[in-house]
Amino acid sequence: MMRRLAEITLGLCLLTAASASAQYRPTGFQTPSRNIFCQFFALDGPATLRCDMMEIAVQPRPPVPCEGDYGRAFEMTARGAAERICRGDTVYDPSLPVLPYGEVWQRAGFTCRSEQTGLTCFNAMQHGFSLSRARQEVF
């Protein structure tokens, strides 16, 4: 009886751990060019969308202070302004699904459209960014 109870408890623990890890799987997409990777976060605070670019044509001058890389990461909350950010990490994940050209991705007030000319994302307040290798614009 005690052994069976232990097996059931272990099974429930494993199921709970698997469920918890499934909740933390990356949510987002990559562009068909595999140059832009975006992830959605909503675990610890306001919903946030972050997009990182692997390559850009012109590297902008970083603000002071800026710890980490600058110029290729963009972030916004569902109701806040979008911005280019300093970063010490990345949301690059080759396992993210590809958002085909002409398709739209939506989640929690964010909308992104993939085009051959680049990616445009915006939030419920119409703040956002348009990204391509040649040009990055925050609006």
N, C-alpha and C positions, 0 to 999 in steps of 0.2 A: 504494500500500500504506500509506504513512504517513498519507495523507488519510483512508483508510478507518479506520485505527486511531484517529485523532483524532475521527472521527464516532462511533465506538463508545464511546470514552472520554467524550465529551460527553453521549451518550445515557445512559450509566450514571450520570454526575454528576446529570443532570436527574432521572432516576428515583429516585436516592437522596435528592435534595432534596425531591421530591414526597412520597416516603415519610416523610421526617422531618417535613414540615409536616403530613401527615395524622396523625402521632402527637400533635401539639400542638393538634389541633382541640379545642374545648371539649367536655367531657363533662358532661352534666347535663340540666336541664330547667327549665321555668318553669310556674307555675300557670296555670289557665285565666283567672284574673282579671288576669294579667300584672302582679301586684303582688309576687310572690316569684320570684327567680331563684336557682337552686342549681347549683354546679359542683363536680365531683369532681377532686381533684388527687392524683397519686401519682408525680410525677417526681423531686422532690428531697427525699426524706425520707419520713416516715410518710404513709399515705393520709389525706387530709383532705377533709371536706365543708364547704363554705361556702355559706350562703344569705343573700342580701341582699333587703331589703324596700324597695320604692319609697315606700310611704306607711304611716305608723303614726299612730294617733289621739293618743297622748301621747308626747312626746319626753322620755326619761329624762335625768336629770342625768349628765353624763359624769364618769368617774373622773379623778383627777389623778395623773399627767399623761395626757393623751389628745391625741395629734397626729392631727387629722383629724376625721371625722364619727363620732358615737357614737349607738347606739340601734337602727340598722336592719340590722346585720350580725351573723351568728351563725356559729360555727365549732366543729368538733370533729374529732378524729382517730378512727381506727377503734377505739381502746381507751381514749382519754382522755375527760376531762370536756368537756362542751359549755359554751360561753360566748358572751356578747354581747361584741363586739370593737370597738375603735377602728379606723378604716380611713381610708386615704387613696386607695383605689382602689375598684373595684366588680367584681362578677361579672355584672352586668347584661349580657345578650346576647340581643337579640330573635330571633336565629336558633336558639336552643335549642328543642328540641321541647317541646310542651305535655304535661304529665302530667295526663290527664283526671281529673275528680272520681271517686272510688271506686277509682282505680288505684294500684298500688304500684310504686315504683322501687327497685331493689336493686343494690348494687355493693360488692364488697370489704368486707363486714361492715356496710355502711350500709343502712338501710331507711327509705324515706319514703313516706307515704301522703297523697294529695291528697283533701281533702273540701271541700264547699261552705263549711264552717265554718273552714277553714284547712288548714295543712300541719303534719304531725308527722313528725319524723325522729329516728332513734336509731341507736346503734352496737351493736357486739357486747356491750358491757358495760352496755347499757340506759341509757346517758347520751344526752341529746338535747335537743330543743326542740320546742315547739308554737308556731306562728306564725299570727297573723291581724292584720288592721288594728287591731282593738280590744284585743288582748292578746298578749303574747309571754311565754312561760314557758320557762325553762331547767331541766332536771331531770337 
